[in-house]
Amino acid sequence: IPFDPHRRRNAVLLREAAQTVMVVRGAPEEIMRLSPALAEPERQALAAWLSEKGRAGERTIAIARRVLPPDTATISPADEQNLEFLGAIAFTDPIKPTAYDAVREAKALGVAIKIITGDNPEVAGAVGAKIGLLDDPAHVISGSELMAMAPEARAQAIVEYPVIARVTPEQKYEIIQTLQNSFTVGFLGEGINDAPALKLAGVSLVVNSAADIAREAADIILLEESLAVIIDGIRNGRAVFANGVKYLKATLASNFGNFYAVAIGSLFIDFLPMLPLQILLVNLLSDFPMISIATDTVDKPEVSRPRKYDVREIVLISTLLGVVSTVFDFLFFAVFVRQGANILQTNWFMGSILTELMFLFSIRSKLPFYRASRPSWYVLGLTVIAFALTILLPYTSIGQAVFHFTPPTAAHLGIILGLVGAYFLCSELVKNIYYRSNLGANGELLLQKAKGKR
């Protein structure tokens, strides 16, 4: 008879010489209940021993038997009675070394870890306390205690208790379902009985050695049996999300500024403010560092909690900074428009690229640039290359012959760099004013402005 989470035991039929024996093994309290011949003093001593082992984090299994008629060929759950209690075994299921750091880092990331297990409360509580999930090993609730509660109290207890023990597959399913009313839930399982909960969870994970049916129900199969892999995945996912938003903001703001500047500037002069080939080169060089934005480092507040796309915030900050970009494009236009077509085109070309390169270092963080995390070496390296090419290209024969550049004078180069520096400072000022009105000093959204489910 295979193991059943409701019966919490299994049984086998053996033939030993002249007799037929049914051996039953499972949860000690179940085996004791089915062994009426076990004396009361022995029951009390065994209960004390089981409690001691449980508090030490050791799992236990009890074994009993029943001699059946020699001609018995099959057994059923009805035969699991009047057992002869043989004994109990305690053994250690070692905690993986990575679990301790994973629990600590999960708390720092705002991820709540819960243990939902079929083990007894003492074992589950001891494990929870060892890995830092519980301050008190007794702060555990069982599945049967949960089911005895009213629905509202049960929902509150499911959220409150980090460890829930002696849980059946049906109870596990209901726990996941309740949590998903308020949270995004990831569930890690491995057995056949975990399949319903895996199917229900928002993100279902299994280890590589999990049962086939569990693997089929899972979204992710972990090749490494470590909680640290999951925590690293959460952290990396949030970093990718943050860098994706950086790219959106930088691209939207820069394109907004350049589009309106070129379109409006064309109304006031009888030549193109920038040649088509020059515009293509602007897009190439200004986007050069953007190909490495996925490697950029991310501020701690950006990965400290889950994020979602805030379209309003992205559009608003991109529009505000796009206006700043347009204003400075007009300043370049006003300063150099009387110098002739080639000089305006060259200097505006250089200013457009340099301002976008500097703008990336402002928009990459919600914090002031001097408090932001250091950019990745890839972003820094590609920015330096693009910056150098922009400065040097107008002085080369290729730049003059192919792109029709006019080498800037030292005075013009100084004006360009001065305007680029002023643009960076103005972008930082507008950005900081905007985020100070919406975020706290550490870059976290003010709680009173938060909307939706946590």
N, C-alpha and C positions, 0 to 999 in steps of 0.2 A: 504494500500500500504506500504510494508516494507521499512525500511530505505535503501537508496542507496547512496553510497559514492560519486557518481557523482551528484545526485540531492541534497544530503546532507539534506534530510528531509524525514519524513514519514507522513502518513495520515490515518485517521480512519473515518468511516461513522457511525453516531449516529442518533438515532430516539429520538426526544424530543417532547413528546405530539403530537401536530399537525404538526410538521415540521421535516424535515430531514436535518441534518447538517454534513458537512465535516470539521473535525478539522485537521489542519496541524501544525506540529511543526518541528523545525530544526534550521539550522544556521541562525542567525538573518539577515545577508545580503541577503540570499535567500528568506526568508519570506518577507522582506521589498520589494524586487524586484517584488514579486508577489502580492503586495498590493498597487495598483495604487491610492487608495483613501487616502493614508497616506499623510498628508500635508508636504510640504517642511520643515517648521520650526520644525515639530515633527521629521522628518527624521534627521535633523542636531542635534537636542537635543539627539535623540536616538543614533546616531553615536558617539557623544561625550561620552555618558554614557557607551556604549559598549567598547570604547577605554580605558576609565578609569578603568573599571572592568578587561579588558584584561591585562593592565599593573600591576594590583594588583594580577594577577595570577588566577582570577576567571573565570570560564567557563560560557557561556551564552547560552540560548536557547530561541527562539521566538515562539509565538503561534498566529495563525490566524484561521479564519473560513470562511466558505461559506455556505449559505443556499441554498439547492438544492430542486428540485421538490419533493413533498411528496412520489411519487411512485418510486423514485430512489432506485435501489437495489444494484448497484455496482458503483465503481468509478475507474478512471484511471488517470495516470499522466496528461492527457490533461485537467482534471477538476481542476487542481491546478493552478487556475488563478482567477483574480478579487477577491482576498481574502480581508476579513475585519481584519485588524491588531488589535489584542487584547492586546499584551504586550510582555514583555521579562522578563526572570528570570535569576538572577545571582546566582551561587552556587560555593562552594569551593570543589575541589577534593584534599583532604589533601595529602601532600608529606609525605611519610613514613620516620620516623626519621633515618632509616638506610641508606637512599639515600645519605645523606650529606657525611658520612664517606666513603661510597662505591665509590663515585666519586673521592674523594681525594686519596684513596688508589689505584684506577684504574690508575690515572695519575702516581703514584709512580711505578706502575708495567708496565708502557708503554702501557697501554690499552686505546684506544680512545673510549669514549662513545658518541653516537649520539642519539638524539631524533628525530624520524621520526613519525610524528603524523598528524592526520586529524584536530586537533585543529587549531584555528586561530593564526597568528604569534605573536600577543601580549601575549596571554596566554602561548604559547610555550616558548617565549623569557623570560617571567617573571619566569617561572618554571626553565628554564635553568640557569638564573642568581641566583636564590635562592639556587640552589644546587651546585653552583660553576662551572658550565659548561661554562658559558658565563661571560665575563667582562661587556659586553654591551648588555642589553636585546634586542636591535634593530638589533643585529647581527644574523638575522634570514632570511632565504630565503624560499619562498613558492614553492610548486610543479609546479605551472603554470609558475613561473619565470624561474625555471630550464628548463622546456620543451621548453621555448622560446629561449634558448641559443643554440649556435652551439655545436656540440658533444664534441669537445675538451674543450671548456669553461665550458660546463656542467659537464664533468668529474672532472675538477679542482675544481669547486664549490662544488660538492658533497663531496670531500675530505676536503675542507676548512671549510665549515659551520658545526658547531656542532649540530645545530638545523634546521630541515627542516619541515615546517608546511603546512597545507592544502594539504596533499598528498593523492592521490588516490591509490588503490591497485596496479594498473598497474605501477604507478610512483614508489611506494615502491619497487616493483619487480626490476625495472630498476636501482634504487639506490643500492640495494644489489648486483645486477649483476656487476655494475660499480666498487663498492668497492672490489669485489672479484678478480678483475684483478690485484690488488696490495696488498691485505691484506687477512688474514684469518678472516672471518666474523662470529660472533655469533649474532643471532637475537632473541629477546624476544618479543613474541606476545601473543595474547589471543583470538582474534575474528575470525570469519569466514573469513573475508576479509584478514587476515594475512596468511592464508594457503599457497598461492603461494610463498610468501617471505620465509616462514618457510621451505618449500620444497627445496628452492634454497640455503638457507644459509648453510655455512660450518658446523656450529653447531646451531641447532634450539632449542629454549627453550620456554616453556609455563608454566604458573602458573597452579596450580591444578584445579582452577575453570574455566579454559579456555573452549571455545566451543569444542565439541567433534571432529569436523573436524580439529581444530587446534592441539588438543592433538594427533591425529593420524598422523599428519604431523611432529610432533616434535621428536627430538632425546632425549631430556631430559625434564622431568616434574618436576618442582620445588614444593616440598611439603611445603616450606616456601615462602611466598610472600615477598621476600626481595632481593634487589640487592646485599647485602652483601654476600649472599650465593654464587652468581656467582663469585664474586671477591675472596672469600675464596677458591672456587674450582679451580680458575686459579692459585692462589698462591700454593695450595697443589699439583696441577698437575705438576707445574714446580719443586717443591721440590722432588716429586717422580721421575721425569725424571732425575734430578741432582744426586739423590742417586743411580738410576739405572746405570748411567754412571760411578759413583764411583766404583760400584761393578764390572763392566766390566774391568775397568782399573786395579783394584787391583788383580782380578783373572788372567787376561792375563799376567800381569807383573810377578806375583809370579810363575805361572805355567811355564812361559817361562824360568825363571831363574833356577827353580828346575829341569826341564826336561833336559836341556843341561848340568847342573852340574853333575847330576847322570849318564847321558849317556856318557859324556866325561871322568868323573872320573873312570868309570868302565874299561876304556881302559888301565889304568896305574897300577891297582892293581889286585891281584888274588882272591879277595873276594868282596862281595857286599858292596858298600859304605853305604847302608842302607837296612835293611831287609824289605821284602814286608809288614809284619805286622806293622813295624815302619813307613813305608811310608803311610799306611792307617791311622795310628794315627796322622801323621803330617797333613794330609788332614782334619781329624776330628777337631783337636784342632785349627788349623790355620783358619778354616772356622767358628769356633764357634762364634766369634763376627760378622761375615758377615751376620748371620741370622737376626741381629738387624739393619742392615744398613738402612733399610727403615724408621727407627725411627730417624735417625741422623739429626741433625740440618744442615741447608744449609746457605752458605754465601749470603749476600744480593745481590751481583752482579749476582748470579746464578738465582735469581727469578725476577730480575729487567726488564727482557725482554724475549720474546719467544726464545726457543732454538730448535735445531734440531740435530739429530745424525750427528756428524762430524767424519766419519769413519777414515779419514786420521789422524786427531788429536788423536783419541783414539789409533789407531795402533802405531803411531809414539811415543807417550809418553810411552805407554806400552812397546814398544821395547827398548827404551832408558833405562827405569828403570829396565827392565828385564835383560839387559846387566850388570847393576850395581849389581843386585841380583846374577847373574852368577859369577861375579868377586869375590864377597864376599863368595860365596859357595866354590870357589876354594881356597880362603884364609883359610877357615875352613879345607879344605882338606889338604892343604900344612902344616898347623900347627900340625894337629893331625894324619896324615897318618902313621907316624913312631911309634905311640903309640900302635898300634895293632888294630885289627878289631873291638872289642867290644867298645874300647874307641872312635875310629873314628865314629862308628855308633851312639853311645850315644850322643857325643858332636855335631855331625853334625845334629842329630835329634833335639836337643835343639836349636841350632843356626838357623835351618830352620824355626821352629815355631816362635821363638822370633823375627826374622827379619821380618817375614810376619805380625806379630802383630803390630810391630812398623811402618811398611810400610803403614798400613791402615791409620795411623794418619798423614802421609805425603800426600798420594794420595787423601785423602778426600777433599782437598781444593787446588785451584790453587794459593792461597795466601801462604806466609810463615806460618808455623804452629803456630807461636806466634801471628799472626794477624787473623787467621782463627776463625770462630765461634766455640764456645765450643761444643765438641762432646756430643751426647745425653747420659743420664745416663745409658741406656741399652748398648750402645756401650762400655762405660767405664767399666761398671760392668762385662760384659762378657769377655772383654779383660783382666781384672785383674784376673778373674777366670782361663782363659786359660793360662795366664802367670804363675800363681802360680802352676797349675797342671804340666806344662812343667818343672818347676824347681824342684818340689818335687817328681814327679813320679819316676825318676831314683834312688831315695833313698829309695823307698818302696819295700817291698818283692814282690808285684804284678808286679811292673815295672821290677824287676830283673828276676823273674821267668817266666812271660808271655811274656814280650817284650825284654828280654835278654839285659837289660841295665846294664852298669857299673857305679856306683856312681862317678860323677866327683870330683876331688880333688878341694880344695879351689882355687889353682892356675889356674886350668883349667876353673873353673866357672868364675873367674875374667877375663880370656882371652875371654871366650864366651860373657860375658856381654860387654866387651870392644869392641869386633868386632861388636856386635849388635848396640852399640851406634855410632860407626864409620859409619856403614851402613846407619843408619837413617840420619846422617849429610850429607853423600854423596848423598843419595836420594833427600834430600831437596835441595842440591846445584844444582844437575842436573835438578830437577823440576823447580826451580826458574830461572835458566838460560834459560831453554826452554820457560817458560811462559813470561819472561821479553822481549823476542824477538818477542813475538806474542800478548801480552796483555799489557794494560796500568797498572799503579800502583794500580788501584782499582780493578783489576781483570776483566775488561771489554775488549773485543776484540778491537783492534785498528781499527778505521773506515776504514782506507785505505786498510785493509786486508779483510774486510767484502765482501762476495759474495752473489749473489742472491737477491731475493726480501726481502724487510723489512716486 
